[in-house]
Amino acid sequence: MADITQFTPAGTVHLHRHDLPSDLDLGRVVAVDTETMGLKNHRDRLCLVQLSSGDGTAHLVQIIPERLGGKGPHAPNLCRLLADPGVTKLMHFARFDVAILQHTFGITVAPVVCTKIAAKLVRTFTDRHGLKDLCRELLGVEISKQQQTSDWGAVELTPEQLGYAAGDVLYLHRLWEKLEALLVREQRRELAQACFDFLPARARLDLLGYDDPDIFSHQS
């Protein structure tokens, strides 16, 4: 049972504290997003993990500080899903989410699909690749980013925070369907897959500090 259930215009939101229910089946393709205390994945802690099977329902897992011990948070059901090679994790800007999840739980998050990478590969006529822009232009859906910089470490999250967090996963299946069609049309689907397959390694490089300077840049 969820600790909190909330109904929003976008869909139903279930909040779970510490872990997913053991009997929850989200299917073979699961949208995943995270909320953290900041944007430094080796410094700022993970506060929330959002998931959706694309059915209009979002499951949010709140990582409570009181449950943090010397070995980090214990969320076996969530970790099992994230590391399952038979479940594709659908994300937007997966480079960050994969890194914070791997850093927090000590697992390899794969396989992964990233809608931001997909958008950058095929929407070369624009520099607008944010989730809000893609939802508006490809799906005709307006999502709010008002709660993006709120305090995600609070023990009690507001209804506005829960609604915002859910919005980051509720549309990813539809968005990926549109973007995958464009990748196929532009003959870049195989290239996109190669990028997706590299993301767990890219995340490990970031966590080791190889993002500044980036070892792939010309900078010495």
C-alpha positions in Angstrom: 0.0 0.0 0.0 1.2 3.5 -0.8 1.7 5.9 2.1 0.0 8.7 0.2 -2.2 8.6 -3.0 -2.9 11.8 -4.9 -5.0 12.4 -8.0 -3.7 15.0 -10.4 -4.9 16.2 -13.9 -1.9 14.2 -15.3 -2.6 11.0 -13.5 -2.5 9.2 -10.2 0.4 9.5 -7.8 1.4 6.9 -5.2 4.0 7.9 -2.6 6.0 5.1 -1.0 8.5 5.7 1.7 11.9 3.8 1.6 11.1 1.3 -1.1 8.6 0.0 -3.7 6.0 -2.6 -2.7 7.4 -6.1 -3.3 4.4 -7.1 -5.4 4.4 -4.1 -7.8 5.0 -5.0 -11.5 5.8 -2.0 -13.7 6.4 -4.0 -16.9 9.4 -4.2 -19.2 9.8 -0.5 -19.9 9.7 1.9 -16.9 10.0 5.6 -16.9 12.4 6.7 -14.2 13.4 10.1 -12.8 15.1 11.5 -9.6 15.0 14.5 -7.3 18.1 15.4 -5.3 19.4 18.0 -3.0 21.5 19.5 -5.8 23.2 18.8 -9.1 26.5 17.3 -7.8 25.9 13.6 -7.9 28.9 12.8 -5.7 27.9 15.4 -3.1 24.1 15.9 -3.1 21.9 13.1 -1.7 19.1 11.4 -3.5 15.7 12.3 -2.1 13.1 10.8 -4.5 12.8 8.3 -7.3 9.8 8.5 -9.6 8.6 5.6 -11.8 5.8 4.9 -14.2 4.8 2.1 -16.5 3.2 4.6 -18.9 -0.4 3.8 -17.7 -1.1 7.2 -16.2 0.1 6.2 -12.7 3.3 7.4 -11.0 5.0 5.6 -8.1 7.3 7.8 -6.1 9.8 6.4 -3.6 11.0 8.8 -0.9 14.4 8.1 0.5 14.2 9.2 4.1 17.4 10.3 5.9 16.6 8.4 9.1 16.9 5.2 7.1 20.4 6.1 5.9 23.1 4.0 7.6 26.8 3.4 7.0 26.0 1.3 3.9 23.5 3.8 2.4 19.8 3.4 1.9 18.2 0.0 1.8 15.6 -0.3 -1.0 15.9 -3.9 -2.3 12.8 -3.8 -4.5 13.7 -0.6 -6.2 17.3 -1.7 -6.7 16.2 -5.0 -8.2 14.1 -3.2 -10.8 16.8 -0.6 -11.6 19.5 -3.3 -12.1 17.2 -5.8 -14.0 18.7 -6.3 -17.5 15.2 -7.3 -18.7 13.7 -3.9 -17.8 14.5 -0.9 -19.9 14.8 2.3 -17.8 13.4 5.3 -19.8 14.8 8.6 -18.6 15.3 12.2 -19.6 19.0 13.3 -19.2 19.8 9.8 -18.0 23.5 10.7 -17.5 22.6 12.4 -14.2 19.9 10.0 -13.0 22.0 6.9 -13.7 25.0 8.4 -11.9 23.0 9.4 -8.7 21.3 6.0 -8.6 24.6 4.1 -9.1 26.3 6.3 -6.5 23.5 5.9 -3.9 22.7 2.2 -4.3 26.0 0.8 -5.6 24.3 -0.9 -8.6 24.6 -0.7 -12.4 21.5 0.9 -13.9 20.9 -0.7 -17.3 19.6 -0.9 -19.9 18.7 2.8 -20.4 17.0 5.0 -22.9 17.5 8.7 -22.8 14.9 11.0 -24.5 17.2 14.0 -24.2 20.0 12.2 -26.2 17.3 11.1 -28.7 16.0 14.6 -29.1 19.5 16.0 -29.7 20.2 13.4 -32.3 17.1 14.2 -34.4 15.9 17.7 -33.5 19.0 19.5 -34.8 16.9 22.4 -36.0 16.5 23.6 -32.4 18.4 23.9 -29.1 15.3 23.2 -27.0 15.7 19.7 -25.7 14.3 20.1 -22.2 11.4 17.9 -21.1 9.0 20.9 -20.9 9.8 21.9 -24.5 9.5 18.4 -25.8 6.2 17.7 -24.1 4.8 20.9 -25.5 6.1 20.5 -29.1 5.7 16.7 -29.5 2.8 15.9 -27.3 0.9 19.2 -26.9 1.2 18.9 -23.2 2.2 21.7 -20.8 4.1 20.7 -17.7 5.1 23.0 -14.9 8.7 23.4 -13.7 7.7 25.6 -10.7 8.7 23.1 -8.1 12.0 22.1 -9.7 14.2 24.0 -7.2 12.1 23.3 -4.1 13.4 21.4 -1.0 13.3 17.8 -2.0 14.9 16.8 1.3 11.9 17.7 3.3 10.4 14.8 5.3 6.9 15.9 4.3 6.6 16.7 0.6 3.8 19.0 -0.6 1.0 18.0 -3.0 2.6 20.5 -5.5 6.0 18.7 -5.2 4.4 15.3 -5.7 2.5 16.5 -8.8 5.6 18.0 -10.3 7.7 14.9 -9.6 5.1 12.7 -11.2 4.9 14.9 -14.3 8.6 14.0 -15.0 7.7 10.4 -15.7 4.1 10.3 -16.8 4.8 11.4 -20.3 8.1 9.7 -21.1 6.6 6.6 -22.8 4.6 8.7 -25.2 7.6 11.0 -25.8 9.9 8.1 -26.5 7.4 6.7 -29.0 7.6 10.0 -30.9 11.3 10.3 -30.7 12.1 6.7 -31.6 10.0 7.2 -34.8 12.1 10.2 -35.7 15.3 8.3 -35.0 14.2 5.5 -37.4 13.1 8.1 -40.0 16.5 9.8 -39.8 18.4 6.5 -39.7 20.0 7.3 -36.3 18.3 4.6 -34.2 21.4 2.4 -34.1 23.6 5.4 -33.2 21.2 6.4 -30.4 21.3 2.8 -29.0 25.1 3.0 -28.9 24.9 6.2 -26.9 22.3 4.6 -24.5 24.5 1.6 -24.0 27.4 3.8 -22.9 25.5 5.7 -20.3 26.4 3.5 -17.3 30.1 3.9 -18.1 29.6 7.6 -18.7 28.0 7.9 -15.2 30.9 6.1 -13.6 33.4 8.5 -15.3 31.4 11.4 -13.9 31.4 10.0 -10.4 35.2 9.5 -10.6 35.6 13.2 -11.5 36.3 12.7 -15.2 33.6 15.2 -16.2 35.9 18.2 -15.5 37.9 18.2 -17.7 36.0 15.7 -19.8 38.3 13.0 -21.1 36.6 13.2 -24.4 37.3 16.9 -24.9 40.3 18.4 -26.6 41.3 20.2 -23.4 44.5 18.8 -21.9 
